[in-house]
């Protein structure tokens, strides 16, 4: 299907740039969109039935980079990883790149709130961290007989703001001695009224503490959903997160932009992606998020060419 061929993520997802915040779910913002984009968001007719319009709709996506239509990258075997380690440009995730270039074990901590814990998923196995582990193993061809392993530890806790995350960073994250931390944050702070300045302060301290251990870190931004879009100033936390990522040169998994792209390209509807509570992702949403996160992590490690990475 054309829609499946087109869905990708931006190369700028891994460079810490500032994303577009122009697209929202609520009706009052939909009216401000251009006609083609408003049509795409209406879902009155499935986009897959309109191949003539789909390529034009791609140009109107509120996204942070080019939409690529590429085949899935080949699996990254140990030999290929070592060969690419010698030829690639310096990786943003240097520790991970070093470990994946050999036969080492990798420990990843998924840190965050309910989106990491798996609220809305049918089981813990369908939360994005569990799916991320399986997807990385598949891409790296790690099986029962492999001399290396990928372990993703779920340290998500529903309702946590940056305040609660800061209080458990040492116990739940650093004590695990991770090689990589994927930190999902910025959703509960606007919902619970934490000042954006305090959010930035605590997140900056946390990022520095993680890096001080020698671990790599990747941020994950807010989900795209009605509940957050209805909170005044919620977008400021996303903007602040991306500004902080640029300041500290931290890669970002741009969940918000990814979710917008999945909808605009007809991969899934908002109802298929977000559950009835208007906030948490479904199994299908988490599955797609895990695939995107795995691809972007391997790009950050220099093992997948950005032009080939897709979810």
C-alpha positions in Angstrom: 0.0 0.0 0.0 1.2 3.5 -0.8 0.4 4.7 2.7 2.7 2.1 4.2 5.5 2.8 1.8 5.4 6.5 2.6 5.4 6.4 6.4 8.8 7.4 7.8 10.3 9.8 10.3 12.4 12.9 9.8 16.2 12.8 9.7 16.0 15.8 12.1 14.4 13.5 14.7 17.9 12.7 15.8 19.6 16.1 15.5 17.9 18.0 18.4 16.2 20.6 16.2 13.0 22.3 17.1 9.8 20.8 15.7 6.7 22.3 14.2 3.9 22.7 16.7 1.3 23.8 14.2 -0.9 20.8 14.0 -3.5 19.9 16.7 -6.6 17.7 17.1 -9.2 20.2 18.4 -11.8 21.6 16.0 -10.9 25.2 16.6 -7.4 24.6 15.2 -8.4 22.4 12.4 -10.3 25.3 10.9 -7.0 27.2 10.6 -5.4 24.5 8.5 -5.0 24.7 4.7 -7.9 22.9 2.8 -5.9 19.9 1.8 -4.6 19.2 5.3 -8.1 19.9 6.8 -9.4 17.3 4.3 -6.7 14.8 5.5 -7.7 15.3 9.1 -11.4 14.9 8.4 -11.0 11.2 7.6 -14.3 11.4 5.6 -12.7 9.2 2.9 -9.7 6.9 3.5 -6.5 8.4 2.0 -5.6 5.1 0.5 -8.4 5.5 -1.9 -7.0 8.8 -3.2 -3.5 8.0 -4.4 -3.5 11.2 -6.5 -3.9 13.3 -3.5 -1.6 11.4 -1.1 1.6 12.7 -2.6 0.4 16.3 -2.3 -0.9 15.7 1.2 2.6 14.6 2.2 3.8 18.1 1.4 1.4 19.6 3.9 2.3 17.4 6.8 3.3 19.4 9.9 6.6 17.5 10.1 10.2 18.3 10.7 11.9 17.0 7.6 11.5 15.1 4.3 9.1 12.2 4.0 11.0 9.3 2.7 9.7 6.3 0.8 12.4 3.7 1.3 12.5 -0.1 1.8 13.2 -1.5 5.2 16.9 -1.5 6.0 18.7 -4.8 6.0 19.3 -6.5 9.3 22.5 -5.3 11.1 24.6 -8.3 11.9 27.7 -8.3 14.1 30.1 -8.3 11.1 28.2 -5.5 9.4 28.1 -3.5 12.6 31.9 -3.7 13.0 32.4 -2.8 9.4 30.1 0.3 9.6 31.7 1.3 12.9 34.9 1.9 11.1 33.4 4.0 8.3 30.6 6.0 9.8 30.6 9.6 11.0 30.8 10.0 14.8 27.7 8.6 16.3 25.5 10.6 18.7 25.1 7.5 20.8 28.8 6.7 21.2 28.5 4.1 23.9 25.8 2.2 22.2 27.7 2.3 18.9 30.7 0.8 20.6 28.7 -2.0 22.2 26.7 -2.9 19.0 29.9 -2.9 16.9 31.0 -5.9 18.9 29.4 -8.8 20.7 28.5 -7.0 23.9 25.4 -7.0 25.9 23.3 -3.8 25.9 21.1 -2.6 28.8 18.5 0.0 28.0 16.3 1.7 30.6 13.0 3.1 29.3 12.3 6.0 31.8 9.1 8.0 31.9 5.5 8.1 32.9 2.4 6.2 31.9 3.3 6.1 28.2 6.4 4.2 29.1 4.7 2.1 31.8 2.2 1.0 29.1 -1.1 2.6 30.1 -3.7 1.8 27.5 -1.9 -1.4 26.3 -3.6 -4.7 26.6 -0.7 -6.2 28.5 2.8 -5.3 29.7 4.1 -7.2 26.6 2.4 -4.6 24.4 4.0 -1.6 26.1 6.5 0.1 23.9 9.6 -0.9 25.9 8.9 -4.6 25.5 8.2 -4.1 21.9 11.3 -2.0 21.5 13.4 -4.9 22.9 11.9 -7.3 20.4 12.3 -5.0 17.5 16.0 -4.3 18.2 16.6 -8.0 18.6 15.0 -8.6 15.2 16.9 -5.8 13.5 20.2 -6.9 15.0 19.5 -10.6 14.4 19.9 -11.5 18.1 18.6 -15.0 18.8 18.9 -17.6 21.5 22.3 -18.6 20.1 23.7 -15.1 19.9 26.7 -14.0 21.8 25.1 -10.7 22.7 21.8 -9.5 24.1 19.5 -6.5 24.3 17.6 -5.9 27.5 15.1 -3.1 27.8 14.0 -2.3 31.4 10.7 -0.6 31.9 10.9 2.2 34.4 7.7 4.1 33.6 5.4 5.2 36.3 2.0 6.6 35.5 1.3 10.2 36.5 4.9 11.2 37.1 6.0 14.7 36.4 9.6 15.9 36.2 9.5 16.3 40.0 8.7 12.6 40.6 11.1 11.5 37.9 13.9 13.4 39.5 13.2 11.8 42.9 13.6 8.3 41.5 16.3 8.8 38.9 19.1 7.4 41.0 17.1 4.3 42.2 15.2 3.4 39.1 17.6 4.4 36.3 21.2 5.0 37.4 21.3 2.0 39.7 20.5 -0.2 36.7 23.8 0.8 35.1 22.3 1.3 31.7 24.2 1.8 28.4 21.3 3.9 27.0 18.4 5.7 28.6 15.3 6.5 26.6 13.6 9.3 28.6 9.9 10.0 27.8 8.8 13.2 29.5 6.9 16.5 29.2 3.3 15.2 29.2 2.2 15.3 32.8 3.9 18.6 33.7 1.4 20.8 31.8 -1.4 18.6 33.0 -0.4 19.1 36.6 0.8 22.7 36.5 4.5 22.2 37.0 6.2 25.5 35.8 7.9 25.0 32.5 11.1 26.6 34.0 11.1 23.9 36.7 10.6 21.2 34.1 13.6 22.4 32.1 15.7 22.7 35.2 15.0 19.2 36.4 15.3 17.6 33.0 18.7 19.3 32.4 20.0 18.0 35.7 18.7 14.5 34.9 20.3 14.5 31.5 23.7 15.5 33.0 23.4 12.9 35.7 22.8 10.2 33.2 25.7 11.2 31.0 28.0 11.5 34.0 27.7 7.7 34.3 28.9 7.2 30.7 25.5 6.2 29.4 23.9 7.5 26.3 20.5 9.2 26.5 17.7 9.9 24.1 14.6 12.0 24.8 11.0 11.2 23.7 8.6 14.1 23.5 4.8 14.5 24.1 2.2 12.4 22.4 -0.2 14.0 19.9 -3.6 13.8 21.5 -6.8 15.8 22.3 -6.2 15.8 26.0 -2.9 17.6 25.8 -4.0 19.8 23.0 -6.8 21.1 25.2 -4.3 22.3 27.9 -3.3 26.0 27.5 0.5 26.2 27.1 1.1 22.5 26.8 3.1 23.1 23.6 5.6 25.2 25.6 6.9 22.0 27.3 7.5 20.3 24.0 9.3 23.4 22.7 11.4 23.6 25.9 12.3 19.9 25.6 13.6 20.4 22.0 15.5 23.6 22.9 17.2 21.7 25.8 18.0 18.8 23.5 19.6 21.2 21.1 21.6 22.8 23.9 23.0 19.5 25.2 23.1 17.7 21.8 20.7 15.0 22.9 18.8 13.1 20.2 15.0 13.2 20.3 12.4 10.6 19.3 9.7 13.0 18.0 6.6 11.1 19.0 4.3 14.0 18.3 5.5 14.5 14.7 5.6 10.8 14.1 2.0 10.4 15.3 0.9 13.3 13.0 2.6 11.6 10.1 1.0 8.2 10.7 -2.4 9.8 10.6 -1.8 12.1 7.6 -0.4 9.2 5.6 -3.4 7.0 6.4 -1.4 4.4 8.4 -3.9 4.7 11.3 -6.7 7.0 12.5 -6.5 8.9 15.8 -9.0 6.4 17.3 -6.8 3.5 16.3 -3.7 5.2 17.8 -5.1 6.8 21.0 -7.5 5.1 23.4 -10.9 6.3 24.6 -9.3 8.4 27.4 -7.9 10.7 24.8 -4.3 10.5 26.2 -2.8 7.0 26.1 -1.8 5.0 23.1 -3.3 1.7 22.0 -1.5 -1.5 21.2 -1.3 -0.4 17.6 0.1 3.0 18.6 2.7 1.5 20.9 3.8 -1.0 18.2 4.4 1.7 15.7 6.2 3.8 18.3 8.5 1.0 19.2 9.4 0.4 15.5 10.2 4.1 15.1 12.2 4.3 18.3 14.3 1.2 17.3 15.1 2.7 13.9 16.1 6.1 15.3 18.2 4.5 18.0 20.2 2.6 15.4 20.6 5.7 13.3 22.0 7.4 16.4 24.4 4.5 16.8 25.5 4.9 13.2 24.3 1.4 12.2 21.5 2.5 9.9 21.8 5.2 7.2 19.3 7.9 7.9 18.1 7.7 4.3 17.1 4.1 4.8 15.6 4.2 8.2 11.8 3.9 8.4 9.3 2.4 10.8 
